[in-house]
Amino acid sequence: MKIVVLVKEVPDTYGDRKLSLETGLADRAASETVLDEIGERSLEVALKYADAHADAEVVVLSMAPESAAATVRKGLAMGAGSAVQVVDEALLGADLGLTAEVLAAALRKTGFDLVITGNQSTDGSGGVLPAWLAELLDVPAALNLTSVEIGESSVSGVRATDAGTAEVTAEFPAIISITEALPDARFPNFKGIMAAKKKPFETLSLADLDVDAEDAAASRSIMIALSEKPPRTAGVKIVDEGDAGEKLAEFLIQNRLA
């Protein structure tokens, strides 16, 4: 059983989040960078299965700048057996479509029985990558799962719906995405951190994946404008002088809130 877990380096949730006004990209230097929590939870699902099945192989896969290698290596310290990182300058500012194409190519090269990923990252919050990958790889997808059960030839789980819950099953090879309903990830211990330094860590470029670098560098999403978020104002204060209800109604109407 080969399980590939998609992980991502993101700005710390509790730090500052800013966009570069020159490039329109996230300013990675504005705060500390960490392994996305939903990716850690995805890895925990895989590691829990590997703990009970000695033949299970867990690989972490990420598309990230070279500087993110230390963050990706945390997945090895947690217990993954190997890591693959796609690094290429042409991927700077890649949109979701290009990201899906590159990760799909990496998954084809790496091989997998099951791919586990989070339902959405905490920085981009696109929420479409798991389905996009399943389409490109032509494999079944069980998405937004709140529980996961990995079997010998299939994976199953529960997904919340507007009407309640649904039990879904996908035969291998397959892709699943999980939600924050899954358990917190384990913490790397000293033994795991030391062992991570000796585990296989493969770096791939677009050329290694047979992805056209010129096509990758071409703009697929066009940004037409960018500006800083306006400073927060004190707002409107209404003093009740017997007509507060009327003033509130007027304010709501003027701001198209009623």
C-alpha positions as CSV (number, residue, x, y, z in Angstrom):
1,M,0.0,0.0,0.0
2,K,1.5,3.3,-1.1
3,I,-0.1,6.4,0.4
4,V,0.9,9.8,-0.8
5,V,0.0,12.8,1.4
6,L,-0.1,16.3,0.0
7,V,1.4,18.9,2.3
8,K,2.0,22.6,1.9
9,E,4.0,25.4,3.6
10,V,1.8,28.3,4.5
11,P,2.1,31.5,6.5
12,D,1.4,31.0,10.2
13,T,-2.3,31.4,10.9
14,Y,-1.5,33.6,13.9
15,G,0.9,35.8,12.1
16,D,0.5,38.7,9.7
17,R,-0.9,37.9,6.2
18,K,0.0,40.4,3.5
19,L,0.2,40.5,-0.3
20,S,3.2,42.0,-2.1
21,L,1.8,45.0,-3.9
22,E,4.5,44.5,-6.6
23,T,3.8,40.9,-7.5
24,G,0.3,40.3,-6.1
25,L,1.7,37.1,-4.4
26,A,1.6,36.3,-0.7
27,D,4.4,38.0,1.2
28,R,6.1,35.0,2.7
29,A,8.4,37.1,4.8
30,A,5.6,38.9,6.6
31,S,5.3,36.0,9.2
32,E,6.7,32.6,10.1
33,T,5.9,29.8,7.7
34,V,4.6,26.4,8.9
35,L,3.3,23.1,7.6
36,D,-0.5,23.6,7.0
37,E,-2.5,22.1,9.8
38,I,-4.9,20.3,7.5
39,G,-1.9,18.7,5.8
40,E,-0.7,17.5,9.1
41,R,-4.1,16.0,9.8
42,S,-4.0,14.3,6.4
43,L,-0.6,12.8,7.3
44,E,-1.9,11.6,10.6
45,V,-4.6,9.6,8.8
46,A,-1.9,7.9,6.7
47,L,0.5,7.3,9.7
48,K,-2.3,5.8,11.8
49,Y,-2.9,3.3,9.1
50,A,0.9,2.7,8.7
51,D,1.2,2.1,12.5
52,A,-1.1,-0.9,12.1
53,H,0.2,-2.2,8.7
54,A,3.9,-2.7,8.3
55,D,3.7,-3.0,4.5
56,A,2.3,0.6,4.2
57,E,4.5,3.2,2.6
58,V,3.8,6.9,3.4
59,V,5.2,9.6,1.1
60,V,4.7,13.3,1.6
61,L,4.5,15.4,-1.6
62,S,4.7,19.2,-1.9
63,M,5.0,21.8,-4.6
64,A,7.0,24.6,-3.0
65,P,10.0,26.8,-3.2
66,E,13.4,25.4,-2.3
67,S,13.3,27.3,1.0
68,A,10.3,25.2,2.1
69,A,12.4,22.0,2.3
70,A,12.8,22.3,6.1
71,T,9.1,22.6,6.5
72,V,8.3,19.7,4.3
73,R,10.9,17.6,6.2
74,K,8.7,17.9,9.2
75,G,6.5,15.3,7.6
76,L,9.4,12.9,7.7
77,A,10.0,13.7,11.4
78,M,6.3,12.9,12.1
79,G,6.8,9.5,10.5
80,A,6.5,9.5,6.7
81,G,9.0,7.3,5.0
82,S,10.1,9.6,2.2
83,A,9.4,13.0,0.7
84,V,9.1,14.5,-2.8
85,Q,9.3,18.2,-3.4
86,V,8.6,19.9,-6.8
87,V,10.8,22.9,-7.1
88,D,11.0,25.2,-10.2
89,E,11.3,29.0,-10.6
90,A,8.7,28.8,-13.4
91,L,6.1,27.8,-10.8
92,L,6.3,31.2,-8.9
93,G,2.7,32.4,-8.6
94,A,1.2,29.2,-10.0
95,D,-2.6,29.2,-10.0
96,L,-4.7,26.3,-9.0
97,G,-5.0,24.9,-12.5
98,L,-1.2,24.8,-13.0
99,T,-0.7,23.5,-9.4
100,A,-3.1,20.6,-10.1
101,E,-1.3,19.8,-13.4
102,V,2.1,19.7,-11.8
103,L,1.0,17.7,-8.8
104,A,-0.8,15.2,-11.0
105,A,2.4,14.7,-13.0
106,A,4.3,14.2,-9.8
107,L,1.8,11.7,-8.6
108,R,2.0,9.8,-11.9
109,K,5.8,9.6,-11.5
110,T,5.7,8.7,-7.8
111,G,2.9,6.2,-8.1
112,F,0.2,5.7,-5.5
113,D,-2.7,3.6,-4.2
114,L,-4.2,6.4,-2.2
115,V,-3.7,10.1,-2.1
116,I,-4.8,12.0,1.0
117,T,-5.1,15.8,1.1
118,G,-6.9,18.4,3.1
119,N,-10.1,19.9,1.8
120,Q,-8.6,23.3,1.5
121,S,-5.4,25.1,2.5
122,T,-5.4,27.9,5.1
123,D,-3.8,30.4,2.8
124,G,-5.5,30.1,-0.6
125,S,-8.7,28.3,0.6
126,G,-9.4,27.3,-3.0
127,G,-11.0,24.0,-2.1
128,V,-10.9,22.6,-5.6
129,L,-7.5,20.9,-5.9
130,P,-8.5,17.4,-4.7
131,A,-11.3,17.2,-7.3
132,W,-9.1,18.7,-10.0
133,L,-6.4,16.0,-9.3
134,A,-8.9,13.2,-9.5
135,E,-10.1,14.5,-12.8
136,L,-6.6,14.8,-14.3
137,L,-5.6,11.3,-12.9
138,D,-8.9,9.7,-13.8
139,V,-9.4,8.1,-10.4
140,P,-12.4,8.2,-8.0
141,A,-12.5,10.9,-5.3
142,A,-14.1,10.8,-1.9
143,L,-14.1,14.4,-0.7
144,N,-14.6,16.4,2.5
145,L,-14.6,13.4,4.7
146,T,-15.2,13.7,8.5
147,S,-14.1,10.1,9.1
148,V,-11.8,7.7,7.1
149,E,-11.5,3.9,7.0
150,I,-8.7,2.5,4.8
151,G,-9.2,-1.1,3.7
152,E,-7.2,-3.5,1.6
153,S,-8.6,-2.4,-1.8
154,S,-10.7,0.6,-1.0
155,V,-11.2,3.6,1.2
156,S,-14.5,4.7,2.8
157,G,-15.7,7.6,5.0
158,V,-18.5,9.9,6.0
159,R,-19.2,13.2,4.3
160,A,-21.6,15.9,5.7
161,T,-24.4,16.9,3.3
162,D,-27.2,19.5,3.5
163,A,-29.5,16.6,4.3
164,G,-27.4,14.9,6.9
165,T,-24.4,12.6,6.2
166,A,-23.4,10.3,3.4
167,E,-21.2,7.2,3.5
168,V,-18.9,7.0,0.5
169,T,-16.5,4.4,-0.8
170,A,-13.8,4.6,-3.5
171,E,-11.7,1.7,-5.0
172,F,-8.0,2.1,-5.2
173,P,-6.3,4.0,-6.8
174,A,-8.2,6.9,-5.3
175,I,-8.0,10.4,-3.8
176,I,-9.6,11.6,-0.6
177,S,-9.8,14.9,1.1
178,I,-10.4,15.4,4.8
179,T,-11.8,18.1,7.0
180,E,-10.7,19.4,10.4
181,A,-13.1,16.9,12.0
182,L,-10.2,14.4,11.8
183,P,-7.9,14.1,14.8
184,D,-4.9,16.5,15.4
185,A,-1.6,15.3,14.2
186,R,1.1,13.8,16.4
187,F,4.1,15.9,17.4
188,P,7.5,14.9,16.0
189,N,9.7,13.4,18.8
190,F,13.5,13.6,19.0
191,K,14.0,10.2,17.5
192,G,11.8,11.1,14.6
193,I,13.6,14.4,14.0
194,M,16.9,12.7,13.9
195,A,15.7,9.9,11.7
196,A,14.2,12.5,9.2
197,K,17.7,13.6,8.3
198,K,18.5,10.2,6.8
199,K,15.2,9.5,5.0
200,P,14.9,9.8,1.2
201,F,14.1,13.4,0.0
202,E,13.7,13.7,-3.7
203,T,13.5,17.1,-5.5
204,L,11.8,17.2,-8.9
205,S,11.8,20.0,-11.5
206,L,9.3,20.6,-14.3
207,A,11.7,18.9,-16.7
208,D,11.7,15.8,-14.5
209,L,7.9,15.7,-14.8
210,D,7.9,16.4,-18.6
211,V,5.9,19.6,-18.0
212,D,6.6,22.4,-20.5
213,A,8.4,25.1,-18.5
214,E,7.4,27.8,-21.0
215,D,3.8,26.8,-20.7
216,A,4.1,26.8,-16.9
217,A,5.5,30.3,-17.0
218,A,2.7,31.6,-19.1
219,S,0.1,33.6,-17.2
220,R,-3.1,31.6,-16.8
221,S,-4.8,33.9,-14.3
222,I,-4.8,37.6,-15.0
223,M,-4.7,40.1,-12.1
224,I,-6.2,43.4,-13.1
225,A,-5.8,45.4,-9.9
226,L,-4.3,45.2,-6.4
227,S,-4.4,47.5,-3.4
228,E,-4.0,47.3,0.4
229,K,-7.0,46.7,2.6
230,P,-8.2,50.2,3.7
231,P,-7.7,51.0,7.4
232,R,-10.5,50.1,9.7
233,T,-12.6,53.1,10.7
234,A,-14.4,53.8,14.0
235,G,-17.7,53.3,12.4
236,V,-21.0,55.2,13.1
237,K,-22.1,55.7,16.7
238,I,-25.9,56.1,17.2
239,V,-27.0,57.8,20.4
240,D,-30.5,57.1,21.5
241,E,-32.5,60.4,21.8
242,G,-35.8,58.8,21.2
243,D,-35.2,58.3,17.5
244,A,-32.4,55.6,17.5
245,G,-34.7,53.1,15.7
246,E,-35.2,55.5,12.8
247,K,-31.5,56.3,12.6
248,L,-30.6,52.7,12.6
249,A,-33.1,52.0,9.9
250,E,-31.7,54.8,7.8
251,F,-28.2,53.6,8.3
252,L,-29.1,50.1,7.1
253,I,-30.9,51.4,4.1
254,Q,-28.1,53.8,3.1
255,N,-25.6,50.9,3.3
256,R,-27.9,48.5,1.5
257,L,-28.0,46.2,4.5
258,A,-31.8,46.1,4.7
